[in-house]
């Protein structure tokens, strides 16, 4: 009898030890460049946010934040939400999220600087706190970083296994004169992300957003 009880106990312990504890939820942190004329691109960003709201599932998280003069701060978060497991509540949350984004796009003023690095660091910290199995950072920007005097951002990034997707990487006027500037910006960020343990992708075809769901 004791041997049978011990066998059952051992089986329970082994099964418990082999349980899949990996989170299958997804957390997305989207950074919006609001500097200069790039602010005029935000209506295209709304299309991406609509896609995310339509595809993210209950338990998933979505954050949208602006890239500002000093983006290593929660003050630049426009809206953040973890969607409820009840479909009716989740749908209501998504409608509220979309309304908040609409109000932001209408009222936002252009930022004089672009602290992309600060935004990425803030994104990584938030995504780690969610405990989500899939962590994605979307950067809606031309990838031209412009920092206020005294801001230090020239250091390695710790990406924590995040998947980074650069969206709508428009070409600057100077890129038309020397296309190497465009490719240099993309390569610079790809190198920083990859060396920090993250993955990198550029998606400029916003008519094919299925790519976002596949990563």
PyMOL commands that set and color helices and strands:
alter all, ss='L'
color gray80, all
select helices_A, chain A and resi 2-17+36-55+74-76+87-107+116-130+173-177+180-195+210-214
alter helices_A, ss='H'
color red, helices_A
select strands_A, chain A and resi 26-33+61-67+77-82+134-140+163-167+199-203
alter strands_A, ss='S'
color yellow, strands_A
deselect
rebuild
show_as cartoon
